[in-house]
Amino acid sequence: MVKKQILNFIIANWKVILVLLLLIVVALKNSHDYSLMQDAYETQIESHKAQIDGLKEIHKQEIREKQKLMENYMESIAAIEEEYQKSLKMIKQIREDKKGEYRNKFNNDREQLIKDIETKFGIQYVP
Protein backbone atom coordinates (compact mmCIF):
# COMPACT_ATOMS: atom_id res chain seq x y z
CA MET A 1 0.00 0.00 0.00
CA VAL A 2 2.73 2.45 0.80
CA LYS A 3 4.41 1.43 -2.41
CA LYS A 4 1.24 2.16 -4.30
CA GLN A 5 0.90 5.58 -2.69
CA ILE A 6 4.54 6.39 -3.49
CA LEU A 7 4.04 5.20 -7.08
CA ASN A 8 0.87 7.27 -7.43
CA PHE A 9 2.67 10.30 -5.99
CA ILE A 10 5.59 9.84 -8.44
CA ILE A 11 3.20 9.41 -11.40
CA ALA A 12 1.19 12.43 -10.39
CA ASN A 13 4.24 14.65 -9.75
CA TRP A 14 6.84 13.24 -12.13
CA LYS A 15 7.47 16.62 -13.77
CA VAL A 16 8.23 18.32 -10.45
CA ILE A 17 10.49 15.44 -9.38
CA LEU A 18 12.32 15.55 -12.73
CA VAL A 19 12.82 19.31 -12.45
CA LEU A 20 14.18 18.89 -8.91
CA LEU A 21 16.59 16.13 -10.03
CA LEU A 22 17.77 18.21 -12.99
CA LEU A 23 18.20 21.20 -10.70
CA ILE A 24 20.35 19.11 -8.36
CA VAL A 25 22.42 17.86 -11.33
CA VAL A 26 22.90 21.43 -12.63
CA ALA A 27 23.88 22.65 -9.14
CA LEU A 28 26.45 19.85 -8.78
CA LYS A 29 27.81 20.48 -12.29
CA ASN A 30 28.02 24.21 -11.57
CA SER A 31 29.90 23.54 -8.34
CA HIS A 32 32.33 21.22 -10.16
CA ASP A 33 32.89 23.76 -12.96
CA TYR A 34 33.47 26.52 -10.41
CA SER A 35 36.04 24.35 -8.67
CA LEU A 36 37.82 23.74 -11.99
CA MET A 37 37.78 27.47 -12.78
CA GLN A 38 39.19 28.24 -9.33
CA ASP A 39 42.02 25.75 -9.87
CA ALA A 40 42.76 27.21 -13.32
CA TYR A 41 42.77 30.72 -11.85
CA GLU A 42 45.18 29.76 -9.08
CA THR A 43 47.44 28.00 -11.58
CA GLN A 44 47.39 31.09 -13.78
CA ILE A 45 48.28 33.31 -10.80
CA GLU A 46 51.21 31.06 -9.91
CA SER A 47 52.36 31.08 -13.54
CA HIS A 48 52.20 34.87 -13.68
CA LYS A 49 54.13 35.17 -10.42
CA ALA A 50 56.81 32.82 -11.80
CA GLN A 51 57.00 34.85 -15.00
CA ILE A 52 57.25 38.11 -13.07
CA ASP A 53 59.99 36.68 -10.85
CA GLY A 54 61.84 35.48 -13.95
CA LEU A 55 61.54 38.90 -15.58
CA LYS A 56 62.74 40.60 -12.39
CA GLU A 57 65.79 38.33 -12.30
CA ILE A 58 66.52 39.01 -15.97
CA HIS A 59 66.16 42.74 -15.29
CA LYS A 60 68.59 42.55 -12.36
CA GLN A 61 71.07 40.64 -14.50
CA GLU A 62 70.79 43.21 -17.28
CA ILE A 63 71.37 46.01 -14.77
CA ARG A 64 74.49 44.24 -13.48
CA GLU A 65 75.76 43.80 -17.04
CA LYS A 66 75.08 47.47 -17.83
CA GLN A 67 76.95 48.50 -14.69
CA LYS A 68 79.92 46.33 -15.69
CA LEU A 69 79.89 47.83 -19.16
CA MET A 70 79.65 51.32 -17.70
CA GLU A 71 82.59 50.64 -15.38
CA ASN A 72 84.63 49.28 -18.29
CA TYR A 73 83.66 52.30 -20.36
CA MET A 74 84.68 54.70 -17.61
CA GLU A 75 87.99 52.87 -17.16
CA SER A 76 88.61 53.05 -20.90
CA ILE A 77 87.82 56.75 -20.94
CA ALA A 78 90.16 57.32 -17.99
CA ALA A 79 92.94 55.41 -19.76
CA ILE A 80 92.36 57.37 -22.97
CA GLU A 81 92.38 60.67 -21.09
CA GLU A 82 95.59 59.66 -19.32
CA GLU A 83 97.19 58.71 -22.64
CA TYR A 84 95.95 61.98 -24.11
CA GLN A 85 97.53 64.00 -21.30
CA LYS A 86 100.80 62.11 -21.75
CA SER A 87 100.68 62.80 -25.48
CA LEU A 88 100.00 66.50 -24.86
CA LYS A 89 102.98 66.67 -22.51
CA MET A 90 105.15 64.86 -25.04
CA ILE A 91 104.03 67.20 -27.84
CA LYS A 92 104.67 70.20 -25.63
CA GLN A 93 108.13 68.87 -24.81
CA ILE A 94 108.90 68.21 -28.49
CA ARG A 95 107.63 71.69 -29.38
CA GLU A 96 109.84 73.26 -26.71
CA ASP A 97 112.81 71.22 -27.93
CA LYS A 98 112.19 72.31 -31.54
CA LYS A 99 111.79 75.94 -30.45
CA GLY A 100 115.08 75.73 -28.63
CA GLU A 101 116.73 74.05 -31.62
CA TYR A 102 115.40 76.72 -34.00
CA ARG A 103 116.42 79.54 -31.62
CA ASN A 104 119.87 78.03 -31.43
CA LYS A 105 120.06 77.73 -35.23
CA PHE A 106 118.71 81.27 -35.61
CA ASN A 107 121.36 82.62 -33.31
CA ASN A 108 124.28 80.40 -34.38
CA ASP A 109 123.61 78.76 -37.78
CA ARG A 110 121.13 80.72 -39.85
CA GLU A 111 122.12 79.00 -43.08
CA GLN A 112 121.16 75.61 -41.71
CA LEU A 113 117.84 77.05 -40.47
CA ILE A 114 117.14 78.40 -43.96
CA LYS A 115 117.89 74.99 -45.49
CA ASP A 116 115.62 73.28 -42.96
CA ILE A 117 112.76 75.66 -43.76
CA GLU A 118 113.27 75.28 -47.52
CA THR A 119 113.23 71.45 -47.33
CA LYS A 120 110.38 71.28 -44.88
CA PHE A 121 107.99 73.71 -46.57
CA GLY A 122 109.27 73.53 -50.16
CA ILE A 123 109.83 77.27 -50.46
CA GLN A 124 112.90 79.18 -51.47
CA TYR A 125 114.48 81.73 -49.18
CA VAL A 126 114.86 85.16 -50.75
CA PRO A 127 117.08 87.53 -48.71
VOBA-1610 file (N, C-alpha, C; in pm, whole numbers, padded with zeros to 5 digits, always signed):
BEGIN
Met+00078-00117+00000Met+00000+00000+00000Met+00085+00127+00000Val+00185+00129+00078Val+00273+00245+00080Val+00343+00257-00055Lys+00376+00140-00110Lys+00441+00143-00241Lys+00347+00201-00346Lys+00221+00167-00335Lys+00124+00216-00430Lys+00105+00366-00414Gln+00105+00415-00293Gln+00090+00558-00269Gln+00214+00633-00322Ile+00331+00574-00300Ile+00454+00639-00349Ile+00451+00641-00502Leu+00411+00528-00562Leu+00404+00520-00708Leu+00302+00618-00763Asn+00189+00631-00700Asn+00087+00727-00743Asn+00139+00871-00729Phe+00210+00897-00620Phe+00267+01030-00599Phe+00368+01061-00709Ile+00455+00963-00740Ile+00559+00984-00844Ile+00492+01006-00979Ile+00389+00926-01011Ile+00320+00941-01140Ile+00249+01075-01147Ala+00193+01117-01039Ala+00119+01243-01039Ala+00215+01363-01044Asn+00332+01351-00987Asn+00424+01465-00975Asn+00558+01439-01046Trp+00558+01361-01148Trp+00684+01324-01213Trp+00756+01444-01273Lys+00683+01544-01318Lys+00747+01662-01377Lys+00822+01741-01270Val+00761+01757-01155Val+00823+01832-01045Val+00948+01758-00996Ile+00934+01625-00984Ile+01049+01544-00938Ile+01163+01554-01040Leu+01130+01546-01169Leu+01232+01555-01273Leu+01301+01692-01270Val+01224+01797-01252Val+01282+01931-01245Val+01375+01942-01124Leu+01332+01885-01010Leu+01418+01889-00891Leu+01547+01810-00913Leu+01538+01692-00975Leu+01659+01613-01003Leu+01752+01687-01100Leu+01695+01746-01205Leu+01777+01821-01299Leu+01840+01943-01233Leu+01767+02006-01143Leu+01820+02120-01070Leu+01938+02078-00982Ile+01925+01964-00919Ile+02035+01911-00836Ile+02156+01880-00924Val+02132+01818-01040Val+02242+01786-01133Val+02311+01914-01180Val+02233+02015-01217Val+02290+02143-01263Val+02369+02209-01151Ala+02318+02205-01028Ala+02388+02265-00914Ala+02521+02193-00890Leu+02520+02061-00896Leu+02645+01985-00878Leu+02743+02013-00991Lys+02694+02019-01113Lys+02781+02048-01229Lys+02839+02188-01216Asn+02757+02284-01176Asn+02802+02421-01157Asn+02911+02427-01050Ser+02893+02357-00941Ser+02990+02354-00834Ser+03122+02294-00883His+03112+02186-00961His+03233+02122-01016His+03305+02216-01112Asp+03230+02282-01200Asp+03289+02376-01296Asp+03354+02494-01224Tyr+03289+02543-01118Tyr+03347+02652-01041Tyr+03479+02609-00978Ser+03481+02488-00926Ser+03604+02435-00867Ser+03716+02427-00971Leu+03682+02380-01092Leu+03782+02374-01199Leu+03831+02513-01238Met+03740+02610-01246Met+03778+02747-01278Met+03868+02804-01170Gln+03837+02775-01044Gln+03919+02824-00933Gln+04060+02766-00942Asp+04071+02638-00972Asp+04202+02575-00987Asp+04279+02637-01104Ala+04211+02660-01215Ala+04276+02721-01332Ala+04322+02863-01298Tyr+04241+02936-01225Tyr+04277+03072-01185Tyr+04400+03072-01095Glu+04403+02984-00998Glu+04518+02976-00908Glu+04644+02934-00984Thr+04630+02841-01077Thr+04744+02800-01158Thr+04794+02917-01242Gln+04702+02994-01297Gln+04739+03109-01378Gln+04811+03214-01292Ile+04763+03236-01171Ile+04828+03331-01080Ile+04969+03286-01049Glu+04987+03158-01019Glu+05121+03106-00991Glu+05212+03120-01113Ser+05158+03094-01231Ser+05236+03108-01354Ser+05279+03253-01375His+05186+03345-01353His+05220+03487-01368His+05325+03530-01266Lys+05313+03482-01144Lys+05413+03517-01042Lys+05549+03464-01083Ala+05554+03340-01136Ala+05681+03282-01180Ala+05739+03363-01296Gln+05653+03404-01388Gln+05700+03485-01500Gln+05752+03620-01453Ile+05682+03682-01360Ile+05725+03811-01307Ile+05858+03796-01235Asp+05872+03691-01154Asp+05999+03668-01085Asp+06112+03646-01185Gly+06083+03570-01291Gly+06184+03548-01395Gly+06224+03678-01463Leu+06125+03762-01495Leu+06154+03890-01558Leu+06233+03982-01465Lys+06199+03979-01336Lys+06274+04060-01239Lys+06419+04015-01233Glu+06442+03885-01235Glu+06579+03833-01230Glu+06655+03871-01357Ile+06589+03860-01471Ile+06652+03901-01597Ile+06686+04049-01592His+06594+04129-01539His+06616+04274-01529His+06737+04304-01439Lys+06745+04235-01326Lys+06859+04255-01236Lys+06990+04217-01305Gln+06987+04107-01379Gln+07107+04064-01450Gln+07147+04166-01557Glu+07050+04219-01628Glu+07079+04321-01728Glu+07137+04447-01663Ile+07084+04484-01548Ile+07137+04601-01477Ile+07281+04577-01436Arg+07311+04455-01385Arg+07449+04424-01348Arg+07541+04430-01470Glu+07495+04377-01582Glu+07576+04380-01704Glu+07598+04524-01751Lys+07494+04606-01743Lys+07508+04747-01783Lys+07607+04819-01691Gln+07602+04788-01562Gln+07695+04850-01469Gln+07838+04808-01500Lys+07858+04679-01531Lys+07992+04633-01569Lys+08040+04705-01694Leu+07951+04714-01793Leu+07989+04783-01916Leu+08021+04929-01890Met+07941+04992-01803Met+07965+05132-01770Met+08099+05149-01699Glu+08131+05057-01607Glu+08259+05064-01538Glu+08373+05046-01637Asn+08360+04948-01728Asn+08463+04928-01829Asn+08478+05051-01918Tyr+08365+05110-01953Tyr+08366+05230-02036Tyr+08438+05344-01964Met+08405+05362-01838Met+08468+05470-01761Met+08618+05445-01746Glu+08657+05319-01724Glu+08799+05287-01716Glu+08870+05314-01848Ser+08803+05279-01957Ser+08861+05305-02090Ser+08877+05454-02113Ile+08774+05530-02076Ile+08782+05675-02094Ile+08896+05732-02009Ala+08909+05684-01886Ala+09016+05732-01799Ala+09152+05700-01859Ala+09167+05579-01914Ala+09294+05541-01976Ala+09321+05627-02098Ile+09218+05653-02178Ile+09236+05737-02297Ile+09273+05879-02257Glu+09205+05931-02155Glu+09238+06067-02109Glu+09381+06073-02056Glu+09422+05970-01984Glu+09559+05966-01932Glu+09659+05962-02047Glu+09632+05880-02147Glu+09719+05871-02264Glu+09720+06004-02339Tyr+09605+06069-02345Tyr+09595+06198-02411Tyr+09680+06303-02339Gln+09672+06305-02208Gln+09753+06400-02130Gln+09902+06374-02149Lys+09939+06245-02150Lys+10080+06211-02175Lys+10124+06259-02313Ser+10036+06237-02412Ser+10068+06280-02548Ser+10080+06431-02556Leu+09991+06503-02487Leu+10000+06650-02486Leu+10132+06695-02424Lys+10171+06631-02315Lys+10298+06667-02251Lys+10415+06638-02344Met+10409+06523-02413Met+10515+06486-02504Met+10522+06584-02621Ile+10406+06623-02674Ile+10403+06720-02784Ile+10457+06854-02737Lys+10418+06893-02618Lys+10467+07020-02563Lys+10618+07015-02547Gln+10669+06902-02499Gln+10813+06887-02481Gln+10885+06890-02617Ile+10829+06821-02716Ile+10890+06821-02849Ile+10887+06961-02908Arg+10775+07032-02888Arg+10763+07169-02938Arg+10868+07260-02873Glu+10883+07245-02742Glu+10984+07326-02671Glu+11125+07292-02720Asp+11149+07163-02741Asp+11281+07122-02793Asp+11307+07181-02931Lys+11204+07175-03019Lys+11219+07231-03154Lys+11239+07383-03149Lys+11162+07449-03060Lys+11179+07594-03045Lys+11322+07627-03005Gly+11370+07550-02907Gly+11508+07573-02863Gly+11607+07546-02974Glu+11584+07439-03051Glu+11673+07405-03162Glu+11670+07516-03267Tyr+11550+07566-03300Tyr+11540+07672-03400Tyr+11598+07804-03349Arg+11580+07834-03220Arg+11642+07954-03162Arg+11794+07945-03172Asn+11842+07825-03138Asn+11987+07803-03143Asn+12037+07818-03286Lys+11966+07759-03383Lys+12006+07773-03523Lys+11994+07917-03569Phe+11890+07987-03522Phe+11871+08127-03561Phe+11987+08211-03511Asn+12028+08183-03390Asn+12136+08262-03331Asn+12274+08219-03382Asn+12294+08091-03407Asn+12428+08040-03438Asn+12445+07997-03584Asp+12346+07932-03644Asp+12361+07876-03778Asp+12237+07906-03862Arg+12231+08029-03910Arg+12113+08072-03985Arg+12103+08000-04119Glu+12213+07968-04179Glu+12212+07900-04308Glu+12145+07762-04296Gln+12177+07692-04191Gln+12116+07561-04171Gln+11966+07576-04144Leu+11926+07678-04071Leu+11784+07705-04047Leu+11711+07734-04178Ile+11773+07810-04266Ile+11714+07840-04396Ile+11697+07713-04477Lys+11797+07626-04477Lys+11789+07499-04549Lys+11678+07410-04492Asp+11668+07408-04360Asp+11562+07328-04296Asp+11423+07377-04337Ile+11405+07509-04339Ile+11276+07566-04376Ile+11246+07539-04522Glu+11348+07553-04609Glu+11327+07528-04752Glu+11290+07383-04778Thr+11355+07287-04710Thr+11323+07145-04733Thr+11190+07107-04670Lys+11161+07163-04556Lys+11038+07128-04488Lys+10914+07182-04559Phe+10917+07307-04599Phe+10799+07371-04657Phe+10803+07382-04809Gly+10916+07349-04871Gly+10927+07353-05016Gly+10924+07494-05072Ile+10976+07589-04997Ile+10983+07727-05046Ile+11129+07767-05055Gln+11152+07872-05128Gln+11290+07918-05147Gln+11308+08048-05070Tyr+11417+08054-04998Tyr+11448+08173-04918Tyr+11499+08282-05010Val+11441+08400-04997Val+11486+08516-05075Val+11529+08620-04974Pro+11661+08655-04971Pro+11708+08753-04871Pro+11660+08893-04901
//
